[in-house]
Amino acid sequence: MAEIGPKRPYLLRAMHEWMIDNLLTPHIVVDATAPGVDVPQQHVAEGKIILNVSYSATDGLDLHSEPIRFSTRFSGVSYDIAVPVLAVLGIYAHETGQGMIFTEEESLSGTDDPDVESDSVPAKGKPELKVVK
């Protein structure tokens, strides 16, 4: 069987497009400690940073590149941002909080094999769902 590529880049682009089409402001949550992440460290809290990835807040945003690259401003100062797709922990709409949190099924090592165990991957079992209102 051929190796299957990661889903995260596709889901990230789809959610971003859905938010833009619905006039919402997409934000991504990034693991700022992951290798290859280049963000202003003074804006990192608890190892994470939230980035507004709307077209009006970014310059040169290309969600098809690896890493994702764009320029943006923090407190009026321009920064060049680089975020590997697998460092993106989730994407949500600022206005509604609706979005998607990515599981650790795809690690930064590129492993997308359900048979590979990791200390950070929850034990397999019956999935639990809850209603969020």
MODELLER restraints for C-alpha pairs under 7 A, 6 or more apart:
rsr = mdl.restraints
at = mdl.atoms
rsr.add(forms.Gaussian(group=physical.xy_distance, feature=features.Distance(at['CA:6:A'], at['CA:106:A']), mean=6.95, stdev=0.5))
rsr.add(forms.Gaussian(group=physical.xy_distance, feature=features.Distance(at['CA:6:A'], at['CA:112:A']), mean=6.79, stdev=0.5))
rsr.add(forms.Gaussian(group=physical.xy_distance, feature=features.Distance(at['CA:9:A'], at['CA:85:A']), mean=6.22, stdev=0.5))
rsr.add(forms.Gaussian(group=physical.xy_distance, feature=features.Distance(at['CA:12:A'], at['CA:91:A']), mean=6.99, stdev=0.5))
rsr.add(forms.Gaussian(group=physical.xy_distance, feature=features.Distance(at['CA:13:A'], at['CA:63:A']), mean=6.33, stdev=0.5))
rsr.add(forms.Gaussian(group=physical.xy_distance, feature=features.Distance(at['CA:16:A'], at['CA:26:A']), mean=6.11, stdev=0.5))
rsr.add(forms.Gaussian(group=physical.xy_distance, feature=features.Distance(at['CA:19:A'], at['CA:25:A']), mean=6.54, stdev=0.5))
rsr.add(forms.Gaussian(group=physical.xy_distance, feature=features.Distance(at['CA:19:A'], at['CA:26:A']), mean=6.12, stdev=0.5))
rsr.add(forms.Gaussian(group=physical.xy_distance, feature=features.Distance(at['CA:19:A'], at['CA:93:A']), mean=6.50, stdev=0.5))
rsr.add(forms.Gaussian(group=physical.xy_distance, feature=features.Distance(at['CA:24:A'], at['CA:93:A']), mean=5.79, stdev=0.5))
rsr.add(forms.Gaussian(group=physical.xy_distance, feature=features.Distance(at['CA:24:A'], at['CA:95:A']), mean=6.46, stdev=0.5))
rsr.add(forms.Gaussian(group=physical.xy_distance, feature=features.Distance(at['CA:25:A'], at['CA:54:A']), mean=5.71, stdev=0.5))
rsr.add(forms.Gaussian(group=physical.xy_distance, feature=features.Distance(at['CA:25:A'], at['CA:93:A']), mean=5.31, stdev=0.5))
rsr.add(forms.Gaussian(group=physical.xy_distance, feature=features.Distance(at['CA:25:A'], at['CA:94:A']), mean=5.43, stdev=0.5))
rsr.add(forms.Gaussian(group=physical.xy_distance, feature=features.Distance(at['CA:25:A'], at['CA:95:A']), mean=6.81, stdev=0.5))
rsr.add(forms.Gaussian(group=physical.xy_distance, feature=features.Distance(at['CA:26:A'], at['CA:52:A']), mean=6.08, stdev=0.5))
rsr.add(forms.Gaussian(group=physical.xy_distance, feature=features.Distance(at['CA:26:A'], at['CA:53:A']), mean=5.59, stdev=0.5))
rsr.add(forms.Gaussian(group=physical.xy_distance, feature=features.Distance(at['CA:26:A'], at['CA:54:A']), mean=5.63, stdev=0.5))
rsr.add(forms.Gaussian(group=physical.xy_distance, feature=features.Distance(at['CA:26:A'], at['CA:91:A']), mean=6.68, stdev=0.5))
rsr.add(forms.Gaussian(group=physical.xy_distance, feature=features.Distance(at['CA:26:A'], at['CA:92:A']), mean=5.69, stdev=0.5))
rsr.add(forms.Gaussian(group=physical.xy_distance, feature=features.Distance(at['CA:26:A'], at['CA:93:A']), mean=4.71, stdev=0.5))
rsr.add(forms.Gaussian(group=physical.xy_distance, feature=features.Distance(at['CA:26:A'], at['CA:94:A']), mean=6.25, stdev=0.5))
rsr.add(forms.Gaussian(group=physical.xy_distance, feature=features.Distance(at['CA:27:A'], at['CA:50:A']), mean=6.44, stdev=0.5))
rsr.add(forms.Gaussian(group=physical.xy_distance, feature=features.Distance(at['CA:27:A'], at['CA:51:A']), mean=5.33, stdev=0.5))
rsr.add(forms.Gaussian(group=physical.xy_distance, feature=features.Distance(at['CA:27:A'], at['CA:52:A']), mean=4.37, stdev=0.5))
rsr.add(forms.Gaussian(group=physical.xy_distance, feature=features.Distance(at['CA:27:A'], at['CA:53:A']), mean=5.49, stdev=0.5))
rsr.add(forms.Gaussian(group=physical.xy_distance, feature=features.Distance(at['CA:27:A'], at['CA:91:A']), mean=5.61, stdev=0.5))
rsr.add(forms.Gaussian(group=physical.xy_distance, feature=features.Distance(at['CA:27:A'], at['CA:92:A']), mean=5.48, stdev=0.5))
rsr.add(forms.Gaussian(group=physical.xy_distance, feature=features.Distance(at['CA:27:A'], at['CA:93:A']), mean=6.20, stdev=0.5))
rsr.add(forms.Gaussian(group=physical.xy_distance, feature=features.Distance(at['CA:27:A'], at['CA:94:A']), mean=6.42, stdev=0.5))
rsr.add(forms.Gaussian(group=physical.xy_distance, feature=features.Distance(at['CA:28:A'], at['CA:50:A']), mean=5.58, stdev=0.5))
rsr.add(forms.Gaussian(group=physical.xy_distance, feature=features.Distance(at['CA:28:A'], at['CA:51:A']), mean=5.29, stdev=0.5))
rsr.add(forms.Gaussian(group=physical.xy_distance, feature=features.Distance(at['CA:28:A'], at['CA:52:A']), mean=6.62, stdev=0.5))
rsr.add(forms.Gaussian(group=physical.xy_distance, feature=features.Distance(at['CA:28:A'], at['CA:53:A']), mean=6.90, stdev=0.5))
rsr.add(forms.Gaussian(group=physical.xy_distance, feature=features.Distance(at['CA:28:A'], at['CA:88:A']), mean=6.61, stdev=0.5))
rsr.add(forms.Gaussian(group=physical.xy_distance, feature=features.Distance(at['CA:28:A'], at['CA:90:A']), mean=5.67, stdev=0.5))
rsr.add(forms.Gaussian(group=physical.xy_distance, feature=features.Distance(at['CA:28:A'], at['CA:91:A']), mean=4.35, stdev=0.5))
rsr.add(forms.Gaussian(group=physical.xy_distance, feature=features.Distance(at['CA:28:A'], at['CA:92:A']), mean=6.52, stdev=0.5))
rsr.add(forms.Gaussian(group=physical.xy_distance, feature=features.Distance(at['CA:29:A'], at['CA:48:A']), mean=6.77, stdev=0.5))
rsr.add(forms.Gaussian(group=physical.xy_distance, feature=features.Distance(at['CA:29:A'], at['CA:49:A']), mean=5.89, stdev=0.5))
rsr.add(forms.Gaussian(group=physical.xy_distance, feature=features.Distance(at['CA:29:A'], at['CA:50:A']), mean=4.60, stdev=0.5))
rsr.add(forms.Gaussian(group=physical.xy_distance, feature=features.Distance(at['CA:29:A'], at['CA:51:A']), mean=6.60, stdev=0.5))
rsr.add(forms.Gaussian(group=physical.xy_distance, feature=features.Distance(at['CA:29:A'], at['CA:88:A']), mean=5.90, stdev=0.5))
rsr.add(forms.Gaussian(group=physical.xy_distance, feature=features.Distance(at['CA:29:A'], at['CA:89:A']), mean=5.40, stdev=0.5))
rsr.add(forms.Gaussian(group=physical.xy_distance, feature=features.Distance(at['CA:29:A'], at['CA:90:A']), mean=5.23, stdev=0.5))
rsr.add(forms.Gaussian(group=physical.xy_distance, feature=features.Distance(at['CA:29:A'], at['CA:91:A']), mean=6.27, stdev=0.5))
rsr.add(forms.Gaussian(group=physical.xy_distance, feature=features.Distance(at['CA:30:A'], at['CA:48:A']), mean=5.47, stdev=0.5))
rsr.add(forms.Gaussian(group=physical.xy_distance, feature=features.Distance(at['CA:30:A'], at['CA:49:A']), mean=5.32, stdev=0.5))
rsr.add(forms.Gaussian(group=physical.xy_distance, feature=features.Distance(at['CA:30:A'], at['CA:50:A']), mean=6.26, stdev=0.5))
rsr.add(forms.Gaussian(group=physical.xy_distance, feature=features.Distance(at['CA:30:A'], at['CA:87:A']), mean=5.66, stdev=0.5))
rsr.add(forms.Gaussian(group=physical.xy_distance, feature=features.Distance(at['CA:30:A'], at['CA:88:A']), mean=4.56, stdev=0.5))
rsr.add(forms.Gaussian(group=physical.xy_distance, feature=features.Distance(at['CA:30:A'], at['CA:89:A']), mean=5.51, stdev=0.5))
rsr.add(forms.Gaussian(group=physical.xy_distance, feature=features.Distance(at['CA:31:A'], at['CA:47:A']), mean=6.15, stdev=0.5))
rsr.add(forms.Gaussian(group=physical.xy_distance, feature=features.Distance(at['CA:31:A'], at['CA:48:A']), mean=4.81, stdev=0.5))
rsr.add(forms.Gaussian(group=physical.xy_distance, feature=features.Distance(at['CA:31:A'], at['CA:49:A']), mean=6.84, stdev=0.5))
rsr.add(forms.Gaussian(group=physical.xy_distance, feature=features.Distance(at['CA:31:A'], at['CA:87:A']), mean=5.28, stdev=0.5))
rsr.add(forms.Gaussian(group=physical.xy_distance, feature=features.Distance(at['CA:31:A'], at['CA:88:A']), mean=6.43, stdev=0.5))
rsr.add(forms.Gaussian(group=physical.xy_distance, feature=features.Distance(at['CA:31:A'], at['CA:89:A']), mean=6.55, stdev=0.5))
rsr.add(forms.Gaussian(group=physical.xy_distance, feature=features.Distance(at['CA:32:A'], at['CA:44:A']), mean=6.85, stdev=0.5))
rsr.add(forms.Gaussian(group=physical.xy_distance, feature=features.Distance(at['CA:32:A'], at['CA:47:A']), mean=5.36, stdev=0.5))
rsr.add(forms.Gaussian(group=physical.xy_distance, feature=features.Distance(at['CA:32:A'], at['CA:48:A']), mean=4.97, stdev=0.5))
rsr.add(forms.Gaussian(group=physical.xy_distance, feature=features.Distance(at['CA:32:A'], at['CA:49:A']), mean=6.17, stdev=0.5))
rsr.add(forms.Gaussian(group=physical.xy_distance, feature=features.Distance(at['CA:33:A'], at['CA:47:A']), mean=5.81, stdev=0.5))
rsr.add(forms.Gaussian(group=physical.xy_distance, feature=features.Distance(at['CA:34:A'], at['CA:87:A']), mean=6.03, stdev=0.5))
rsr.add(forms.Gaussian(group=physical.xy_distance, feature=features.Distance(at['CA:36:A'], at['CA:83:A']), mean=6.69, stdev=0.5))
rsr.add(forms.Gaussian(group=physical.xy_distance, feature=features.Distance(at['CA:36:A'], at['CA:84:A']), mean=6.33, stdev=0.5))
rsr.add(forms.Gaussian(group=physical.xy_distance, feature=features.Distance(at['CA:37:A'], at['CA:82:A']), mean=5.64, stdev=0.5))
rsr.add(forms.Gaussian(group=physical.xy_distance, feature=features.Distance(at['CA:37:A'], at['CA:83:A']), mean=4.78, stdev=0.5))
rsr.add(forms.Gaussian(group=physical.xy_distance, feature=features.Distance(at['CA:37:A'], at['CA:84:A']), mean=6.39, stdev=0.5))
rsr.add(forms.Gaussian(group=physical.xy_distance, feature=features.Distance(at['CA:38:A'], at['CA:81:A']), mean=5.56, stdev=0.5))
rsr.add(forms.Gaussian(group=physical.xy_distance, feature=features.Distance(at['CA:38:A'], at['CA:82:A']), mean=4.90, stdev=0.5))
rsr.add(forms.Gaussian(group=physical.xy_distance, feature=features.Distance(at['CA:38:A'], at['CA:83:A']), mean=6.45, stdev=0.5))
rsr.add(forms.Gaussian(group=physical.xy_distance, feature=features.Distance(at['CA:39:A'], at['CA:81:A']), mean=5.39, stdev=0.5))
rsr.add(forms.Gaussian(group=physical.xy_distance, feature=features.Distance(at['CA:39:A'], at['CA:82:A']), mean=6.80, stdev=0.5))
rsr.add(forms.Gaussian(group=physical.xy_distance, feature=features.Distance(at['CA:43:A'], at['CA:49:A']), mean=6.67, stdev=0.5))
rsr.add(forms.Gaussian(group=physical.xy_distance, feature=features.Distance(at['CA:57:A'], at['CA:72:A']), mean=6.23, stdev=0.5))
rsr.add(forms.Gaussian(group=physical.xy_distance, feature=features.Distance(at['CA:58:A'], at['CA:70:A']), mean=6.19, stdev=0.5))
rsr.add(forms.Gaussian(group=physical.xy_distance, feature=features.Distance(at['CA:58:A'], at['CA:71:A']), mean=5.59, stdev=0.5))
rsr.add(forms.Gaussian(group=physical.xy_distance, feature=features.Distance(at['CA:58:A'], at['CA:72:A']), mean=4.86, stdev=0.5))
rsr.add(forms.Gaussian(group=physical.xy_distance, feature=features.Distance(at['CA:59:A'], at['CA:70:A']), mean=5.68, stdev=0.5))
rsr.add(forms.Gaussian(group=physical.xy_distance, feature=features.Distance(at['CA:59:A'], at['CA:71:A']), mean=5.01, stdev=0.5))
rsr.add(forms.Gaussian(group=physical.xy_distance, feature=features.Distance(at['CA:59:A'], at['CA:72:A']), mean=6.33, stdev=0.5))
rsr.add(forms.Gaussian(group=physical.xy_distance, feature=features.Distance(at['CA:60:A'], at['CA:70:A']), mean=5.09, stdev=0.5))
rsr.add(forms.Gaussian(group=physical.xy_distance, feature=features.Distance(at['CA:60:A'], at['CA:71:A']), mean=6.58, stdev=0.5))
rsr.add(forms.Gaussian(group=physical.xy_distance, feature=features.Distance(at['CA:61:A'], at['CA:69:A']), mean=6.16, stdev=0.5))
rsr.add(forms.Gaussian(group=physical.xy_distance, feature=features.Distance(at['CA:61:A'], at['CA:70:A']), mean=4.63, stdev=0.5))
rsr.add(forms.Gaussian(group=physical.xy_distance, feature=features.Distance(at['CA:62:A'], at['CA:68:A']), mean=6.28, stdev=0.5))
rsr.add(forms.Gaussian(group=physical.xy_distance, feature=features.Distance(at['CA:62:A'], at['CA:69:A']), mean=6.42, stdev=0.5))
rsr.add(forms.Gaussian(group=physical.xy_distance, feature=features.Distance(at['CA:66:A'], at['CA:84:A']), mean=5.94, stdev=0.5))
rsr.add(forms.Gaussian(group=physical.xy_distance, feature=features.Distance(at['CA:66:A'], at['CA:85:A']), mean=6.62, stdev=0.5))
rsr.add(forms.Gaussian(group=physical.xy_distance, feature=features.Distance(at['CA:67:A'], at['CA:82:A']), mean=5.85, stdev=0.5))
rsr.add(forms.Gaussian(group=physical.xy_distance, feature=features.Distance(at['CA:67:A'], at['CA:83:A']), mean=5.17, stdev=0.5))
rsr.add(forms.Gaussian(group=physical.xy_distance, feature=features.Distance(at['CA:67:A'], at['CA:84:A']), mean=4.09, stdev=0.5))
rsr.add(forms.Gaussian(group=physical.xy_distance, feature=features.Distance(at['CA:67:A'], at['CA:85:A']), mean=6.10, stdev=0.5))
rsr.add(forms.Gaussian(group=physical.xy_distance, feature=features.Distance(at['CA:68:A'], at['CA:82:A']), mean=5.61, stdev=0.5))
rsr.add(forms.Gaussian(group=physical.xy_distance, feature=features.Distance(at['CA:68:A'], at['CA:83:A']), mean=5.10, stdev=0.5))
rsr.add(forms.Gaussian(group=physical.xy_distance, feature=features.Distance(at['CA:68:A'], at['CA:84:A']), mean=5.98, stdev=0.5))
rsr.add(forms.Gaussian(group=physical.xy_distance, feature=features.Distance(at['CA:68:A'], at['CA:85:A']), mean=6.51, stdev=0.5))
rsr.add(forms.Gaussian(group=physical.xy_distance, feature=features.Distance(at['CA:69:A'], at['CA:81:A']), mean=5.52, stdev=0.5))
rsr.add(forms.Gaussian(group=physical.xy_distance, feature=features.Distance(at['CA:69:A'], at['CA:82:A']), mean=4.62, stdev=0.5))
rsr.add(forms.Gaussian(group=physical.xy_distance, feature=features.Distance(at['CA:69:A'], at['CA:83:A']), mean=6.58, stdev=0.5))
rsr.add(forms.Gaussian(group=physical.xy_distance, feature=features.Distance(at['CA:70:A'], at['CA:80:A']), mean=5.95, stdev=0.5))
rsr.add(forms.Gaussian(group=physical.xy_distance, feature=features.Distance(at['CA:70:A'], at['CA:81:A']), mean=5.38, stdev=0.5))
rsr.add(forms.Gaussian(group=physical.xy_distance, feature=features.Distance(at['CA:70:A'], at['CA:82:A']), mean=6.93, stdev=0.5))
rsr.add(forms.Gaussian(group=physical.xy_distance, feature=features.Distance(at['CA:71:A'], at['CA:78:A']), mean=6.73, stdev=0.5))
rsr.add(forms.Gaussian(group=physical.xy_distance, feature=features.Distance(at['CA:71:A'], at['CA:79:A']), mean=5.51, stdev=0.5))
rsr.add(forms.Gaussian(group=physical.xy_distance, feature=features.Distance(at['CA:71:A'], at['CA:80:A']), mean=4.42, stdev=0.5))
rsr.add(forms.Gaussian(group=physical.xy_distance, feature=features.Distance(at['CA:71:A'], at['CA:81:A']), mean=5.78, stdev=0.5))
rsr.add(forms.Gaussian(group=physical.xy_distance, feature=features.Distance(at['CA:72:A'], at['CA:78:A']), mean=5.60, stdev=0.5))
rsr.add(forms.Gaussian(group=physical.xy_distance, feature=features.Distance(at['CA:72:A'], at['CA:79:A']), mean=5.53, stdev=0.5))
rsr.add(forms.Gaussian(group=physical.xy_distance, feature=features.Distance(at['CA:72:A'], at['CA:80:A']), mean=6.69, stdev=0.5))
rsr.add(forms.Gaussian(group=physical.xy_distance, feature=features.Distance(at['CA:73:A'], at['CA:79:A']), mean=5.96, stdev=0.5))
rsr.add(forms.Gaussian(group=physical.xy_distance, feature=features.Distance(at['CA:86:A'], at['CA:107:A']), mean=6.75, stdev=0.5))
rsr.add(forms.Gaussian(group=physical.xy_distance, feature=features.Distance(at['CA:86:A'], at['CA:108:A']), mean=5.60, stdev=0.5))
rsr.add(forms.Gaussian(group=physical.xy_distance, feature=features.Distance(at['CA:87:A'], at['CA:108:A']), mean=6.95, stdev=0.5))
rsr.add(forms.Gaussian(group=physical.xy_distance, feature=features.Distance(at['CA:89:A'], at['CA:101:A']), mean=6.05, stdev=0.5))
rsr.add(forms.Gaussian(group=physical.xy_distance, feature=features.Distance(at['CA:89:A'], at['CA:102:A']), mean=5.42, stdev=0.5))
rsr.add(forms.Gaussian(group=physical.xy_distance, feature=features.Distance(at['CA:90:A'], at['CA:100:A']), mean=5.50, stdev=0.5))
rsr.add(forms.Gaussian(group=physical.xy_distance, feature=features.Distance(at['CA:90:A'], at['CA:101:A']), mean=4.12, stdev=0.5))
rsr.add(forms.Gaussian(group=physical.xy_distance, feature=features.Distance(at['CA:90:A'], at['CA:102:A']), mean=5.42, stdev=0.5))
rsr.add(forms.Gaussian(group=physical.xy_distance, feature=features.Distance(at['CA:91:A'], at['CA:99:A']), mean=5.48, stdev=0.5))
rsr.add(forms.Gaussian(group=physical.xy_distance, feature=features.Distance(at['CA:91:A'], at['CA:100:A']), mean=5.46, stdev=0.5))
rsr.add(forms.Gaussian(group=physical.xy_distance, feature=features.Distance(at['CA:91:A'], at['CA:101:A']), mean=6.53, stdev=0.5))
rsr.add(forms.Gaussian(group=physical.xy_distance, feature=features.Distance(at['CA:92:A'], at['CA:98:A']), mean=5.32, stdev=0.5))
rsr.add(forms.Gaussian(group=physical.xy_distance, feature=features.Distance(at['CA:92:A'], at['CA:99:A']), mean=3.89, stdev=0.5))
rsr.add(forms.Gaussian(group=physical.xy_distance, feature=features.Distance(at['CA:92:A'], at['CA:100:A']), mean=6.26, stdev=0.5))
rsr.add(forms.Gaussian(group=physical.xy_distance, feature=features.Distance(at['CA:93:A'], at['CA:99:A']), mean=6.12, stdev=0.5))
rsr.add(forms.Gaussian(group=physical.xy_distance, feature=features.Distance(at['CA:104:A'], at['CA:121:A']), mean=6.35, stdev=0.5))
rsr.add(forms.Gaussian(group=physical.xy_distance, feature=features.Distance(at['CA:105:A'], at['CA:112:A']), mean=5.95, stdev=0.5))
rsr.add(forms.Gaussian(group=physical.xy_distance, feature=features.Distance(at['CA:106:A'], at['CA:112:A']), mean=4.94, stdev=0.5))
